[in-house]
Amino acid sequence: MSDQPATLSNYRGHILLVEDNAVNQQVAMGLLRLMGCTVDTADNGLDAIEMWRKNSYDLILMDIEMPVLDGITATTSIRNDERHQQLPNTPIVAVTANAMDGDKELYLSRGMDDYLSKPFSRQSLYQMLGRWLKKHSESLLTDDSEELKVTESSGESDLNVAQLNNLRDLLDENGQPLLNNLICIYTESSSQIMRELSVAMERKDFDEMRRLAHALKSSSGSVGLDKVHALSREIEHGCRLSNTENMGALYLLLVEANLSAQQKLMDFIRC
């Protein structure tokens, strides 16, 4: 692989990325830069509204489940401001890990313009940007190109090495390789989530368990941790449906899987 990453498409676009998950935020920023975009970030819906009021954006990528203010409420506020002030609509894309039947229709009915399911592939992000942004030049990414797979793999392994290798060409805001820092962010944040999950388990606070499992599902999917992703999704789903009989066993499996994944991530960046 070349030391200099190839730009996938020289898009013309200033984007507001609204995402509270640090791992997902870094991956999305790296991909957007690679595609030629400039990016501002907000950690919650309230900050997103304030940034939108102060700046001009070609596109907003809006997470749905966030602290302080969720993405649907933030979108409603932006649309109300646009209507009252007779401003042109800024395209808003719902970006969510809650890929359930009817979700896309719900988000579109609440004022959003498009939908992108997390974890997303490089190809799906590129195609979505193509619906809303203009290009300076043609893309080097085609339908036959190898894309960044962050969807379910053919088997649940601790570490999806192919997916991690596809993150090697992403750069941070200083033009430095992003992967090592991304792994450190995941290790620290997932350890904190597991500590909070243990407390929620003891308290039988299944709503908090659902929230924490959702966060871990999202970030682990972005860095190719298939087993952690699958177990987190199962815990989230069980808590959502109040099917909590096997939570203790699932939690122990998740603890073991995440510790194994963290170690393999550290081994990966040492090689």
N, C-alpha and C positions, 0 to 999 in steps of 0.2 A: 504494500500500500504506500502511496506517495505521502511524503511529509506534508505537502500542501494540499488541503482539501479542495476538491472541485466544487464550484458553486453549481447547485442543481438548477437554479433558474434565477436570473437577475430580476426579481420582482421589484416593482416600485411600490413600496407600501410602508407606512408608519403604523405599527400595530400596538394596541394596548392588550397585554396578556394579563388576565385576572385569574390568579391561581394561588391558593394558600399552601399547597404542598411544595416544599422546597426542592425535592427531587424532580417532580414533574415540571416545575418552573424552569429549572436549569436545562433539562432535556429539550423542552419546547423552545426556549430562548436560543439554544445552540442550533437547533434545526432551522428556526426562522432566520437566524443570521446567515446560515449556510445557503438559504434560498434568496438572500439579497435584501431582506427586510431589516428595518430598524425597529427596536422593541422597547417599550416602557412596561413596567410591571406594577401590579397592585395585588395586595395579599387578601383583600376582601371587597365586597360589593360597595361599601361606603367609600373606601379609598378610590375605587374605580370611578364612581360618580364624580368625585372631586377632581380627579385627573382629567376626565372627559370634559368637564366644564372649563378647565384651564388650557387644554391642548386640542389640537385637531388630529384625528385619527382616521385612517382609511378603513380600519377593521378593528373590532373588539372580539377577542377570544375570551368567552365568559364561562368560568367554572360555575357549577350549580350549587353544590353543597360547600358553604364556606362559613367561617365564624363572622360575627358582627352583623353582616348583611348578606343574604344569599343572592345567587345570580339572577333568579327570576325577579325578585323585588328590585334589585339594582337596574335591571333592564326596564321594568315598568317605570321607574323614576326617570331614566334617561328618555324614554319615549314620551313621557308627560312633558318634560322640559322642551323637547324638540317640537311637540305640538303647540305648546303655549307660546314659544318664542319663534315659531314658524321657521325652524331650522331644518336642513336636509337630514334625512335619516342616516345615521352611521350604521353600517352593517354589523350585526352582532351574531356571533356563532356560539351556540351552546356546546361546551366541551365537558363531558361527564362520563364517569365510570358506571353510572346507573343505566346500563343498556337493557331496558325493559320494554315490552310491547306498549306502544302508545306514548312513549317518552318524547319522540321526535315531534309528534303531533301536538303534544302539550306545550313544548317549548315554542313551537311556531305560533301557536295560538296566543302565547303570552308576549309576543312582540319580537321574538328572535327570528333571524333570517335563514339560519342553516344549523346543522348539527354535526358534531364530530365525536365519536365514541372513543373513550380512553380504555386501555392504552391504544394509541393510534400508530399506524405505520407511517413511514416516511412518504410512501406513495399516497396514502389517503390525505395527509396534511397538504402535500403538493397539489393534489387535485382540488381540495377545498379552496386553497388560496387562488387557484386558477379561475374559480368562479367569481372572485371578488376583486382581484388585483390585476393591474396591467404588468406586462413584462417588458424589460429592456431587451432581452434576447431569448432565444429558444433554450429549453431545458436540456440538460444532459441526462436526465432521468426519463426513461421510457417505460412502457408497460412491461417490457421484457427484462428490465434492469433488476439487479438484486436490491431488494428494499429492506428497510429496517423493520424487522418483524418484532412486534411487541404484542402480538396476539398469542393465543394458546399454541403451544408447540405440539409435536406429535407424541410427546411423552412428558411427564412431570419430572424434571430433574432439578437438583439444587441450583444449578447455574446454567443458563443458556449462553454458552460461550459465543455462538454466532451473533446473537443479539448484542452482547457487550462489544464485540469487535466492530460492529456497525456504529458504535458510539465514539470510536476513536477519532473520527475526523471532526467532531464538534469542538468549538472553541468558546472560551468565556469572553467577557467584555473587553479583556486586555489582549485578546488574540492568543491566549495560552490554551493548551489541551485541557479539556473539561473533565475527562473521565476519572482521574484520580480524585479530584475534589468531589465529584458526584458520588463516588463510592464512600468517601468519608462522610458526606452529608447523609447518605442512606444509613450507614452504620450507626451514627449518632441518633438520628431521628427514629429509627426502628427500635433501638434500645430503649428510648424514652417511651415509645408507644407500648412496648412490651411491659414496662414497669407500670404504666397507667392501666393497661389491660388486666394485670394481676390484681390491682386494687379494685377495679370494676367487677372482676370475677368474684372476689370475696364479698362484695356488697350486693351481688346479684343485680347489678345495674346494667341491664341488657341493652338499654338505649345507648348508654355510653360505650358499651362493648361494640355495638353496631357501628358507632361513629369511628372508633379507633380501628376496627377491622377494615372499614371502608378506606381510611387513610393509608393503612399498610398495604391493602390490596392494590391501591392506585400506584404507590411509589415502587413496590416490588415488581409490578408489571412493567414499569418503565425501564428497569435495569435487568430484566431477564431472569427473575427468580420465580420460576414456574411453580414450584411446590409451595412456597410462601404465598404466592398470589392465589393459588387454588384454595389453600386452607383459610386464608383471610376471607375470601369470597364466600366460603361455606359458613364461616362464623357469622359474617354479616347477614347472609340470607336467613340463617336460622334465627337470629335475633329479630330480624324484620318480621318474620312469620310467627314469633313467639314459640318456636320449636327449639327449646333449650335443653332437652334431655341429655344430649351428648356434648354439651359445651365444655365440660371439664376435660374430656378426652381430646377434643379438638384443640383446646388451648395448649395442652401438653405437647401435642404433635407440632403445633405452630412454634412453640418455644424451641423445640429441637431443630425444626427446619430452619428457623431464622438464625440460630447460632451457627449451624452448619453453613448456611448461605453467607453469613458475614465472614467466616473464616475463608471460604473459597473466593470471595470477592477480594480479600486482602492478598491471598496467594496469587490471584490473577494479575493484580497491578504490580506485584514484585517480579513477575516473569518477563 
